[in-house]
Amino acid sequence: MDIIKEIVLDTIEAFLLLRVFSFLYNKKGFILKNKVRSIIFIVLFVVVNFWSTTNIPFIFHTLILIAYTIILLKFITKISFFQSAVAYSMFFSIIIITEMFVSFLSMIVLKMNLSEIMGNQKILNTIFPILCKMSQILIVLLLPKLKISFNIPELYQKEKYTISYLILEIGVFSFFIFCINFDIFDMKNKELYNIIIIFIFCIFVILQIKNLIEREKFIEIKNHYTTQETQIKNMEEIISIIRQEKHDFANHINVIQALCCLDRANTVERIKQYLSALSNELHSSFKYLNTGNDYIDAILSLKSNYAVKKNIQFDVLINEPFSTLNINQSELISIISNLVDNAFEALITKKLENKKISFITYLKDNQFCIEISNNGDIIPLISVVKIFDKGFSTKISQGNDHGYGLFITKQFVEQNNGLITVKSTEERTTFFVRFKLKRV
């Protein structure tokens, strides 16, 4: 009977660990989608756990099992050792917190000290593990309510390491509490001891959360200045274009002045023809746009000038200004930049007579809508399904820098309660972005 109980408890723990991993790294449905790998993980976890429990002293059994589980999780789920350690730290913290909570609750309800509870085989072997596992299952099931996900490219993941390190620190502290609890039976006032331990643990978590908030503020400030730096570079490029145009205008004025100085019979007609040709040229050159957002003005204006050079028709129609959209500034710029760049990349290497890109904003059903289209090659349905996946790219020459732009874009859109979709036909490929507006 004890063997069956141990196997059942170990199986539950293995399943809970996979659920924690799925939650942390945004692998919804990992267990169902990877049944074979999940079963292998659970079986190997249960076998080694059961064997080490019966053959290795308890404290060494725990250390060996922690190292083994982190390695096993890394190879089964194909994540890094660091990510595996973070997932196990969260799992281990949940185990320790629930066991401490159940122990403390048992002392209050049963009016027994911890030594008496641990010495009572009926409580220790039935009530205690059942209550602990029920609490752990409840916590793990409620985890998806928290909006945390580390499934992001390494370049952006550095900013999420603050949360990763917080989880690791809590996991290490949980293991510390687990270790010192081996000596609790030698203490005279065990109830007070456990209250102190719980209090220290809560203080540690509160301090770490405060530290996390401060670090997140620092990251926000850094992102703000990064956005400003990007804006400055865009403005510098605009100024460079304006200087070039100023130089060109000076040349045009010199030509007109020279025609006037010649004072020939057809001077007026020649000046009219020259100005007419110049007007047509100016009409298709650099455009100054007003989108309701200075940063996006700069991006689209630069792209408009770039489109002229590459013989691409770039149409911008702002039916609803970006000033009505209240989302993270740096993330909005990244969304627009990635989608516009993606549209240009789809046309640059294509041999088409009429290359067209359109950028449209409008309101529909209390949603701020963005549509970015191009008339490049159709994207196959099999690629449309995977186009927002991490590392996936439709480019023939894939490298380390490919397959992340649309993935990051989707992450930013969803973090701001938006939705992004794509539709591709023979005529055009269109990316649709929707953000819900908060009305006062």
C-alpha positions, 0 to 999 in steps of 0.5 A, a space after each residue: 500500500 505504501 508503494 502505491 501511495 508513493 508512486 501516486 504522489 510522485 506521479 502527481 508531483 511530476 504532472 504538477 512540475 510539467 504544468 508549472 513549466 507550461 505556465 512559465 514558458 507559455 507552452 499551453 497544452 504541452 502535456 497533450 501535444 507531447 504525450 510521449 515526452 510527458 509520459 517519459 518524463 513522469 515515468 523517469 521521475 517516478 522511478 528515480 524518486 522511488 528508488 532514491 527514497 528507499 536507497 539514499 538518506 533523505 537529505 542526499 535523496 533530496 539534493 540528488 533528486 533536485 539535480 536529476 529533475 532539472 536535468 531531466 526537465 531540460 532534455 525532455 522539454 528542450 529548454 536551457 538549464 537556467 530555464 529548467 532551474 527556474 521552473 523547478 524553483 517555482 515548483 519546489 517553492 509551491 511544495 514547501 509553501 503548501 506543506 508549511 501552510 498545512 502543517 501550521 493549519 493542522 497545529 491550530 485545528 488539531 491543537 497538536 504540536 508538530 512533533 505530535 503531528 509527525 509522530 501520528 502515522 494516520 495523519 502523516 500518511 493520509 490526511 497530511 499528504 492529501 491536504 498538501 497535494 490538494 493545495 498544490 493542485 489548486 495553486 498550479 491550476 490557478 497559475 494561468 491567472 497570472 500573466 507571466 511568460 518567459 517564452 521570448 527571444 534572448 534579446 528581449 528575455 534579458 529584461 525578464 530575467 528579473 522575474 526569473 531570478 526572483 523565482 530562483 531566489 525564492 526556490 533557494 530560500 524554500 530549500 533553506 527552510 526545508 533543510 533547517 526543518 530537519 532540526 525542528 524536533 530538537 527545539 522546545 517551542 516548535 509552534 513559535 519556531 514555525 511561526 518565525 520561519 513563516 514570518 521570515 519567508 513572507 518578509 523575504 518574498 515581500 522584499 524580493 517583490 519590492 526589489 522586482 518592482 524597482 528593477 522593473 521601473 529601471 527597465 521601463 526608464 531604460 526602454 523610454 530612453 531607448 525609444 527616444 534614442 530611436 526617435 533621435 536617429 529617425 529625426 537625424 535621418 529626416 534632417 539629412 533628407 531635408 538638407 539634401 532637398 535644400 541643396 536640390 532646391 538651391 540648384 533648381 533656383 540657380 537653373 531658373 535664375 540662369 534661364 532668366 539671365 539668358 532672356 531668350 524668346 522662349 524663356 517663360 515657356 522653358 521655365 514653366 516646363 521646368 517647374 512642371 517637371 519639378 512639381 511632379 518630382 516633388 509630389 512623389 518625394 519625401 512626405 510628412 505625415 501626421 499620425 497622432 504619434 511623433 515617433 510613428 510620423 518619423 517611421 512612416 515618413 522615412 519609409 515613404 521616402 525609402 519607397 520612392 527610391 525603391 519604386 514602391 507605392 506606399 499609401 498611408 491612410 490615417 482615419 483614426 490617429 494613434 493619439 486615441 490609442 493608450 498602450 505602451 509607447 516603445 511596444 507600439 513603435 516595435 509593432 509598427 516597425 516590424 510590420 512595416 519592415 516585413 511588408 517592404 521585405 516582401 517586395 524588395 526582391 520581387 520583380 513586380 511592375 506595380 509594387 504596393 504597400 498600404 498602411 491604414 488605421 480606423 475604428 470598428 466596434 470600439 476597436 483601434 484597427 491597423 491594416 498593413 498590406 502588400 501585393 507580394 507573393 502569397 504566403 502558403 496556408 501551412 506558413 500562415 499557421 506558423 508565421 507567429 511562432 518563435 524562430 519560424 521564417 518564410 525567408 529562404 536564407 534563414 539565420 539567427 536574426 530571422 523568425 523573431 520579428 513577428 513573434 515579438 510583435 505578437 507578444 507585444 500585441 497580446 501584452 497590450 490586450 490586442 489581437 493580430 492575424 494575417 490573411 494572404 491571397 493571390 492579390 495581397 497579404 494583410 496583417 490585421 491588428 486590433 486593440 480594444 479602446 477604453 472609453 471614458 
